[in-house]
Amino acid sequence: MTRTEHLIEEYQKQLGYYPQEECWIIFLNSQMNVLGRQLIARGDLTHVTVHPRDVFRGAVAINAYCFIILHNHPSGNKTPSMADLRVARQLMVCGEIMQIHLCDFWILTAHDHYSFHEQGILKKQ
């Protein structure tokens, strides 16, 4: 099992059945080792609000090279919402400016996950 698969499995166990949306960040160094993790937002049944300033505050403080954003969909539908896509675009732009890159954005459900990286959504425009 790869490190990525291990992290996805770990967070699916933690958030997969959670009744409200939460958004977490995993900070990584240049060797893709985990530097830290942080809850950055807690929402309700159908959405969570994520602000780039909350993401990058922690990333700068821990001297991260890149990060993974993840959040759960209590509905069980792993398809990204328009808000998910908007946040991913904002974080990509901010990451380019800050030189702290968005490595992936995961949406987790109890039994599945969606990776923006695997789907090619995070490729540079």
N, C-alpha and C positions, 0 to 999 in steps of 0.2 A: 504494500500500500504506500503510495507517495505521501509526502508531507501535506500536499494540498488535499488529497482524499481524506487523510486523517483529520485535518482541520474541519473539512466539510462535515464529516461524520460526527465529530465532537460537537459542533454547533447545531447540527440537526437534532441531536439528543437533547441539547439544552433548550433550543428555541422551536423545534418542529411542532410541538403541541401547545406552545404558549398561546394564550387567548388574545394577546394584543401584540401589535408590531413593535419590535425593538430593532435598533440599528447599532451595530458594533463596528469597530475598526480594529484591524490587526496591523500593527506597525512592523515593517521588515527592514533589515539592513541590506547592503548591496549583495550579500551572499544568500539572500532570501531566508534568513533566519529570523524568527520571531523575536522582536525587541519588547513588545508589550501589546496589550489589548485594552480596549476601553469602550464602555457603553457611551454612545454619544447622543442617543435620542430614544425616548419611549413614546409610543403613540397610542392609538386605540385599535379597535377591531379591524379597521380598513385602511389606515394610513399612519405614517410617521413623517415628521418634518425634519429634514436634515439640512443644516447650513454649513457651507464650506468653512466658515471661520471656526466652527467647532471641530471639524476634522483636522484642519491644518494647525490649530493651536497645539493639539497633542502631538502631531507629527514633528513640529519644530522642537518642542520641548524634549522629545525623546531622541532627536537627531535621526529620524527615519529617512531611509533612501526612497522607499515606496510604501504603499499600503493597500490593503484589501478592505473593501466595505462589504458588509453583509447585513441582511435583514430578513426577517421571516414574513411569510404570508399565511396568516391563520386560516384563510379560506381554503388552502391546499392547492391553489392555482399558482404555479411557478412563473407564469408569464409576466414580464415586466410591465408596469403601468407607465403611462405617459410621465408621471412624476418621477418614476425610477429612471427613465431615459433622460429626463431633464437634469436630474441630480448628477447622473454619470457624466453628462456633457460639461456641466459646471465644474465638477471635480477634475476632469481632464484638462480643461482650460486653466484652472487655478494651479494644477499640478505642473503644467508646463512653465508657468510663470515662476512658481516657487521652487521648481526643480525637485519636487517630491511627487513621484508619479503614482497614479492609480494603476495598480497591477491587475486588479479584478474587482468585480462587483457581483456578489452572490445573492441570489434570492433562494431562501430555504423553505421547504415545506416538511411535513412529517416524513414523507417518503421519497422526496425528490429534491433536486436543486436546479438552478439555472445559473450559468456562468456567462457573464458578458464577454469575457476573454475567449472562452470556447466558441461562442457564437460570432466572433469577429467584430463585435460592437465597439471595442476599445481601440481599434486601429486608428492611427492618425489620419485625419481628414486631408 
